[in-house]
Amino acid sequence: MGEGHGRLFDMLKHRVRYDILSYLSESGPLVTVGSVAVGAGISLQLASYHLRLMNLFGLVVRVQRGKYVFYGLNLEALRQARHVLDSLIGDKT
């Protein structure tokens, strides 16, 4: 597995980031940081911190509209992660 994939999976294994991704998958395509914080049951500061990290690693997209910042899932990055897992599992199931 390449170093980029290892970092991606490091991002996914953190409980708070997993909770944020779960919330984003159940919400609309783009939501505010405040909505993420409430939905994931964490502080605004913690949500903002983890969303910035996930944006740096490409797991989420960030869209600024005026003074508001919205985040959503980067579906292509998640599909790539699934593809890596599928290639590791192969036909062993």
Secondary structure, 3 states (H helix, E strand, C coil): CCHHHHHHHHHHCCHHHHHHHHHHHHCCCCEEHHHHHHHHCCCHHHHHHHHHHHHHCCCEEEEEECCEEEEEECHHHHHHHHHHHHHHHCCCC
